[in-house]
Amino acid sequence: MPRFHAVLFDFFGTLTHSVQRGAAHRSIAELLGCSTEALVEVLDGSYYERASGFFGDAESTMRWVCAQMGVRPSDAAVRAAVASRHRAVRADTRLRPEAVPVLAALRRRGVRTGLVSDCTHELPAFLPQLAVAPLLDARVFSVQVGRCKPDAALYLAACHRLGRAPADCLYVGDGGSQELTGAERVGLRAFRLSAPDLAGHMVFNADDGWDGPELACLTDVLDLLEPVAVG
């Protein structure tokens, strides 16, 4: 195993437990005057456009969602729905218990860490409140970059922010958005997290053809690395 100087992590399903849209999304539908089923259908069908920031900020994006469903809520209702959506995504996000210990152990070893996430506007807003935030040396969000994985721009931006070449970095993810093949295409060494809970994970454009190495749990990342000099 080569000596790696950095590890890039996916967020949802990797640093977190598997994710499904929870009951909190019902309140969004109620505010907008639509059914939960109609809302989820539009959210699912527009994931990559929304995650690339195609429709503008969170409020503009919510208005676009409303237009697709043929509803015209008041401005106040749209703002309330944006706030409710933030709470809903936050409620569906549960860090893996090993996430903080693994990131802390990597830091002690002198290994830099980064986050590369396909996400909508909510994650950049609430990530600073999470225990993993101070342990991440770089954060790259698709909604801010304007592109989603497996686009090379996201991985290269993270490597640049860490001051490391792709060949010096590992990438760990659950395999959504063809992120593993995307990472290897730009020169990173990729590993798929195959934790048991991921069988029920909400995923788009899965890396179904991936036949590379896998990790049974997040802690296994530590077995792939040797200490490196800080600096």
C-alpha positions, 0 to 999 in steps of 0.5 A: 500500500502506498503512503497516502497523505490525505483521505477524502470522504463522501458524506451521506452514507459514509460519514453518516448512517444510511439515509432515507427521507423521514416523516419530517418531509410531510410538514414541507408538503403541508406548507406547500399545499401538496401531497408528500408523494408529489413532493418526493417524486419531484425531489427524486427526479430533480436531485442532480439539478438541485444538487448542482445549484441549477435553480439558484438559492434554497428559496428559488429552488423551492419555488421551482419545485412548487412550479413542477407540482402546479402549486402556488404557495405564498412567499411566507409559506415558501420561506417556511418550507425552506426552513422545514426542509433544512430541519428535515434533512438535518433530522435524517442525518445521523453521524456514524459513531466511528466518524469522529474517532476515525477523523481524529485518529487520521489527524493525529497521524498527520493525514489530512481529511476532506469532504466531497459531497453531492448535496443540496443547500442544507448540508453546507448550512448545518455541517458546521454544527456537526462534530465532524466539522472541525476535523475536516481540512477541506469541504467541497459541496456540489451545490457550491461548485455547480457540478456533481460527482463523478465530475472531476472538478469536485475531487480536484478541488478537494485535492487542491484545497488540501495541497495534495496530488490525487495520487497522494489521496484515498477516497472513501464512499458508499458508491452513489453518483458513480463516485468511486469510478470518478475518483479513480478516473482522476487518480485517487485510490478509491474504496467502497464502504459496504456497511450493512445499513447501506442496503437501505440507503437512498442513492442515485446513480449507484456505482453498480459496476464497481469491482474494486476494494471494499471496507466493512466499516469506516474504522477499516480506513485506519488499516490502509494508512501509515503515519506521515510527517505533518507539513 
